[in-house]
């Protein structure tokens, strides 16, 4: 509206989907690429317009497009490599940049009344997401707790996606396997079976 252009409903839907895709892809970029993008002060609109001018030619020529990967037409080895790369990228990222609110055992004991012994038992059994921070210290995402306990389904997700960082990243982002819903929000609503099924598909 500010530019004097009236968009139809489909254009708005497409714009929203693109914005969501950019937000979902950005954290998976290698740190060097993310740092290069952040200070960019150029004309984003011109860059995006150039991208959309190129795409019809690429599609018409029969060349590979990003949508081929998104729709699942990627060799199994390629999907596994992509997951491995994502896990490696998350290892190099600061927790504060992607994991949401986290806390250590002292905070959880004081605020949520979770004894350290109970927390460590949950961690050993794979019933709670514990993210390594620094050398040997672990912190725990707060969104996984309801009434002082980890929500049902966390252990099943960790069984399917063994890397805790990758598991938590998947849990806290809109999942195509769940029609764009956020898995951890569904677990908090007791929709365990759907989330576990989707996690096994991802794994």
VMD Tcl script that draws the C-alpha trace (Angstrom):
set ca {
  {0.00 0.00 0.00}
  {2.89 2.38 0.78}
  {4.23 1.85 -2.74}
  {0.83 2.47 -4.31}
  {0.38 -1.19 -5.27}
  {-2.70 -3.19 -4.32}
  {-1.82 -6.88 -3.90}
  {-4.40 -9.59 -4.41}
  {-4.95 -12.31 -1.80}
  {-2.79 -14.88 -3.59}
  {0.13 -12.45 -3.79}
  {-0.11 -11.84 -0.05}
  {-0.16 -15.59 0.63}
  {2.91 -16.06 -1.56}
  {4.71 -13.17 0.13}
  {3.98 -14.62 3.57}
  {5.22 -18.07 2.52}
  {8.43 -16.60 1.12}
  {9.07 -14.57 4.28}
  {8.57 -17.67 6.41}
  {10.92 -19.70 4.20}
  {13.64 -17.06 4.51}
  {13.25 -17.00 8.31}
  {13.46 -20.81 8.45}
  {16.51 -21.05 6.14}
  {18.63 -18.25 7.62}
  {19.74 -20.06 10.83}
  {21.03 -23.01 8.76}
  {23.47 -20.88 6.77}
  {27.14 -21.30 7.70}
  {28.26 -18.62 10.20}
  {30.46 -16.89 7.61}
  {27.49 -16.46 5.25}
  {25.20 -15.19 8.00}
  {27.78 -12.64 9.13}
  {28.18 -11.48 5.54}
  {24.43 -10.97 5.16}
  {23.76 -9.13 8.44}
  {25.61 -5.87 7.62}
  {24.27 -5.73 4.04}
  {22.67 -2.31 3.43}
  {21.94 -2.68 -0.26}
  {18.66 -2.85 -2.14}
  {17.00 -6.11 -1.09}
  {14.00 -5.42 -3.33}
  {16.23 -5.24 -6.41}
  {17.96 -8.51 -5.48}
  {14.64 -10.31 -4.96}
  {13.26 -8.93 -8.22}
  {16.33 -10.24 -10.06}
  {15.80 -13.66 -8.47}
  {12.20 -13.82 -9.70}
  {13.26 -12.73 -13.19}
  {15.68 -15.67 -13.32}
  {13.37 -18.38 -12.00}
  {10.90 -18.61 -14.94}
  {13.83 -19.03 -17.36}
  {15.32 -21.75 -15.18}
  {12.03 -23.60 -14.94}
  {11.37 -23.27 -18.68}
  {14.83 -24.63 -19.50}
  {14.24 -27.70 -17.35}
  {17.13 -26.91 -15.02}
  {17.10 -27.98 -11.36}
  {15.33 -25.67 -8.94}
  {15.26 -25.33 -5.19}
  {11.68 -26.61 -5.22}
  {12.96 -30.01 -6.39}
  {14.73 -30.35 -3.04}
  {11.85 -28.91 -1.05}
  {9.36 -31.34 -2.60}
  {11.49 -34.29 -1.63}
  {12.96 -35.16 -5.05}
  {16.44 -35.43 -3.54}
  {18.49 -38.63 -3.31}
  {18.50 -40.26 0.11}
  {22.24 -39.59 0.50}
  {21.60 -35.90 -0.20}
  {18.96 -35.68 2.52}
  {21.23 -37.38 5.04}
  {24.09 -35.07 4.15}
  {21.80 -32.05 4.56}
  {20.76 -33.19 8.04}
  {24.39 -33.76 9.00}
  {25.33 -30.28 7.76}
  {22.49 -28.72 9.75}
  {23.63 -30.49 12.90}
  {27.19 -29.24 12.35}
  {25.96 -25.69 11.79}
  {23.93 -25.75 15.00}
  {26.99 -26.90 16.94}
  {28.79 -23.72 15.88}
  {25.91 -21.33 16.62}
  {25.32 -19.52 19.90}
  {22.40 -20.99 21.83}
  {20.98 -17.53 22.38}
  {20.58 -17.10 18.62}
  {18.19 -20.00 18.06}
  {17.18 -22.05 21.13}
  {14.90 -19.60 22.95}
  {14.92 -19.32 26.74}
  {17.18 -21.82 28.46}
  {18.18 -22.30 32.08}
  {20.59 -24.32 34.18}
  {19.80 -26.78 36.95}
  {20.02 -24.10 39.68}
  {17.29 -21.98 38.09}
  {15.07 -25.00 37.47}
  {15.42 -26.12 41.07}
  {14.64 -22.68 42.47}
  {11.90 -21.58 40.07}
  {10.25 -24.78 38.84}
  {10.96 -26.90 41.95}
  {12.73 -29.58 39.90}
  {15.39 -31.31 42.05}
  {18.78 -31.64 40.42}
  {18.71 -35.41 40.92}
  {15.40 -35.64 39.03}
  {16.68 -33.42 36.23}
  {19.83 -35.49 35.83}
  {17.79 -38.71 35.84}
  {15.57 -37.34 33.05}
  {18.71 -36.36 31.14}
  {20.27 -39.83 31.45}
  {17.04 -41.47 30.26}
  {16.67 -39.11 27.31}
  {13.40 -37.68 28.66}
  {14.46 -34.04 28.48}
  {16.36 -31.92 25.94}
  {19.73 -30.89 27.40}
  {21.91 -28.60 25.30}
  {25.63 -28.37 25.92}
  {26.86 -24.84 26.57}
  {30.57 -24.26 26.95}
  {32.69 -27.16 28.14}
  {30.64 -29.62 30.20}
  {27.72 -27.44 31.27}
  {24.21 -28.25 30.05}
  {21.21 -25.96 29.89}
  {17.57 -26.89 29.38}
  {15.06 -25.12 27.09}
  {12.21 -23.86 29.26}
  {9.50 -24.38 26.63}
  {9.70 -28.15 27.10}
  {8.43 -28.00 30.70}
  {4.80 -27.96 31.81}
  {3.95 -28.07 35.52}
  {7.53 -28.90 36.41}
  {7.86 -31.86 34.04}
  {9.01 -32.31 30.43}
  {6.04 -32.62 28.10}
  {5.09 -36.08 26.87}
  {6.72 -37.03 23.60}
  {10.13 -35.44 24.20}
  {11.76 -38.83 24.77}
  {10.22 -40.22 21.56}
  {11.47 -37.25 19.54}
  {14.96 -37.66 21.01}
  {14.84 -41.35 20.10}
  {14.09 -40.39 16.49}
  {16.42 -37.36 16.24}
  {19.41 -38.26 18.38}
  {21.25 -34.93 18.12}
  {19.72 -32.75 20.90}
  {20.41 -29.47 19.10}
  {18.86 -30.67 15.88}
  {15.92 -32.18 17.77}
  {15.23 -28.93 19.62}
  {15.63 -26.86 16.47}
  {13.06 -29.06 14.73}
  {10.73 -28.93 17.73}
  {10.66 -25.14 17.79}
  {10.20 -24.34 14.08}
  {7.18 -24.72 11.80}
  {7.37 -28.25 10.40}
  {6.24 -29.00 6.83}
  {5.44 -32.53 8.05}
  {2.85 -31.00 10.42}
  {1.31 -28.53 7.95}
  {3.48 -25.71 9.27}
  {2.63 -26.17 12.94}
  {5.34 -25.94 15.62}
  {5.99 -29.40 17.15}
  {6.71 -28.25 20.71}
  {3.44 -26.30 20.78}
  {1.61 -29.44 19.66}
  {3.29 -31.49 22.41}
  {2.14 -28.91 24.94}
  {-1.39 -29.51 23.61}
  {-0.99 -33.31 24.06}
  {-0.83 -33.98 20.31}
  {1.96 -36.48 20.90}
  {1.23 -39.12 18.25}
  {1.29 -36.65 15.34}
  {4.58 -35.10 16.47}
  {6.31 -38.44 17.07}
  {5.19 -39.71 13.67}
  {6.58 -36.56 12.02}
  {9.87 -36.82 13.94}
  {10.35 -40.37 12.72}
  {9.71 -39.21 9.18}
  {12.36 -36.53 9.54}
  {14.87 -38.96 11.03}
}
mol new
graphics top color blue
foreach p $ca { graphics top sphere $p radius 0.5 }
foreach p [lrange $ca 0 end-1] q [lrange $ca 1 end] { graphics top cylinder $p $q radius 0.2 }
display resetview
